[in-house]
Amino acid sequence: MPKLTMTAAGARNAVLDEHCDFETLSTQIDGHDRWAILKSTILHHFPTGNHYIANYRVGATEHQDEGPYEYDEYVDFIQVEAIEVTVRQWRNVED
């Protein structure tokens, strides 16, 4: 599994859209626990042209002052690729 290892500070800047080598393509909430919201962000890395997923936690309320990768020294972003997915949806039959 190809990955990109970064310092926690660099990774934090990347997911907060404050790093010139990265562009955020999408962010979603994957879950939560009592104190944190679990998120994942898809990033485009300009120097290589690759795409990576970044998984991280942020504080769930104003009382949980936790930012991305606050307790990490190094962070691994895992390389991902886009695939097409066909989805079947249902609609009402018109009379």
Phi, psi and omega per residue, in radians:
M1 nan 1.904 3.126
P2 -1.109 2.480 -3.127
K3 -2.538 2.866 3.086
L4 -2.150 2.077 -3.132
T5 -1.702 2.287 -3.109
M6 -2.321 2.839 2.976
T7 -1.211 2.753 3.126
A8 -1.048 -0.679 3.139
A9 -1.113 -0.767 3.110
G10 -1.135 -0.724 3.116
A11 -1.127 -0.730 3.119
R12 -1.044 -0.801 3.117
N13 -1.092 -0.645 -3.140
A14 -1.122 -0.839 -3.089
V15 -1.307 -0.359 3.084
L16 -1.586 0.145 3.099
D17 1.087 0.659 -3.133
E18 -2.125 0.397 -3.118
H19 -2.132 2.185 -3.032
C20 -1.195 -0.289 3.138
D21 -1.515 -0.098 -3.047
F22 -2.244 2.603 2.989
E23 -2.221 2.292 3.091
T24 -1.369 2.183 3.111
L25 -1.699 -0.643 3.101
S26 -2.842 2.662 3.066
T27 -2.388 2.404 3.091
Q28 -2.415 2.725 3.053
I29 -1.565 2.184 -3.107
D30 -1.732 -0.240 -3.121
G31 2.842 -2.969 3.120
H32 -2.812 2.818 2.949
D33 -2.254 -2.927 -3.034
R34 -1.057 -0.616 -3.012
W35 -1.965 -0.187 -3.020
A36 -2.505 2.711 3.005
I37 -1.819 2.283 -3.126
L38 -1.662 2.178 -3.077
K39 -2.212 2.764 2.968
S40 -2.359 2.456 -3.104
T41 -2.230 2.361 3.032
I42 -1.672 2.201 -3.071
L43 -2.089 2.466 2.982
H44 -1.709 2.206 3.138
H45 -1.728 1.878 -3.049
F46 -1.025 -0.798 -3.085
P47 -1.047 -0.608 -3.106
T48 -1.806 -0.350 -3.050
G49 1.401 0.049 -3.123
N50 -1.492 2.872 3.091
H51 -2.062 2.477 -3.079
Y52 -2.338 2.664 3.013
I53 -1.839 2.384 3.124
A54 -2.108 2.086 3.103
N55 -1.828 2.332 -3.082
Y56 -2.743 3.024 -3.122
R57 -2.135 2.529 2.992
V58 -2.313 2.691 -3.139
G59 -1.016 2.474 -3.070
A60 -1.399 -0.428 3.122
T61 -2.402 3.085 3.124
E62 -1.157 -0.274 3.141
H63 -1.523 -0.273 3.074
Q64 -1.780 1.652 -3.076
D65 -1.529 1.243 -3.130
E66 -2.078 2.142 3.092
G67 -1.797 2.999 3.123
P68 -1.007 2.285 3.038
Y69 1.031 0.504 -3.090
E70 -1.075 -0.549 -3.063
Y71 -1.895 0.279 -3.121
D72 -1.906 2.701 3.037
E73 -1.714 -0.776 3.093
Y74 -2.274 2.675 -3.089
V75 -2.316 2.410 3.045
D76 -1.787 2.154 2.957
F77 -1.662 2.285 -3.118
I78 -1.632 2.301 3.141
Q79 -1.221 2.392 3.118
V80 -2.293 2.896 3.048
E81 -2.403 2.652 3.136
A82 -1.402 2.468 3.036
I83 -2.285 2.666 3.067
E84 -1.503 2.409 3.138
V85 -2.225 2.271 3.073
T86 -1.602 2.283 -3.120
V87 -2.084 2.310 3.075
R88 -1.705 2.184 3.090
Q89 -2.075 2.788 -3.114
W90 -2.027 2.525 3.102
R91 -2.382 2.844 3.114
N92 -1.180 2.509 3.079
V93 -1.409 2.256 3.112
E94 -1.374 2.444 3.100
D95 -1.316 nan nan
